[in-house]
Amino acid sequence: MEVAMQDFLVVLAAIWAVMGISAAMYDMVAKINSGALEYSNAIAFFSSMFFRGIIGSMFGPITIIFAYIEKLRRR
C-alpha cells in the first residue's frame, strides 16, 4: 500500500511540474501574440514569468527526486 502511494505521489508531482511549465509557456505566447509584451513592461513580465514558471514548477521535480531517493532507500 505504501509503495503504491509513493508511486502515485511521483506521478502527481510530474503532472504538476508539466502543468506549471506549460501554463507559463502558454501565458508567454498569448501575451506576445496579443501585443501586450512591450519593451517598457518586458522586465516585469519576464520576472513574473520566472517566479510563476520556474519557482512554481520546481516543486514537482524536487518531489520526484525525494520520492525516488526514499524508494531506493527502502529496497
Contacts in CASP RR format, 6 or more apart in sequence:
PFRMAT RR
TARGET T0000
AUTHOR 0000-0000-0000
METHOD contacts of the structure
MODEL  1
MEVAMQDFLVVLAAIWAVMGISAAMYDMVAKINSGALEYSNAIAFFSSMF
FRGIIGSMFGPITIIFAYIEKLRRR
3 71 0 8 1.000
3 74 0 8 1.000
6 67 0 8 1.000
6 70 0 8 1.000
6 71 0 8 1.000
9 63 0 8 1.000
9 67 0 8 1.000
10 63 0 8 1.000
10 64 0 8 1.000
10 67 0 8 1.000
10 68 0 8 1.000
13 59 0 8 1.000
13 60 0 8 1.000
13 61 0 8 1.000
13 63 0 8 1.000
13 64 0 8 1.000
13 67 0 8 1.000
14 60 0 8 1.000
14 64 0 8 1.000
16 57 0 8 1.000
16 59 0 8 1.000
16 60 0 8 1.000
16 63 0 8 1.000
17 57 0 8 1.000
17 59 0 8 1.000
17 60 0 8 1.000
17 61 0 8 1.000
17 64 0 8 1.000
18 57 0 8 1.000
19 57 0 8 1.000
20 52 0 8 1.000
20 53 0 8 1.000
20 56 0 8 1.000
20 57 0 8 1.000
21 53 0 8 1.000
21 57 0 8 1.000
23 52 0 8 1.000
23 53 0 8 1.000
24 49 0 8 1.000
24 52 0 8 1.000
24 53 0 8 1.000
24 57 0 8 1.000
27 49 0 8 1.000
27 52 0 8 1.000
28 49 0 8 1.000
31 37 0 8 1.000
31 45 0 8 1.000
37 45 0 8 1.000
END
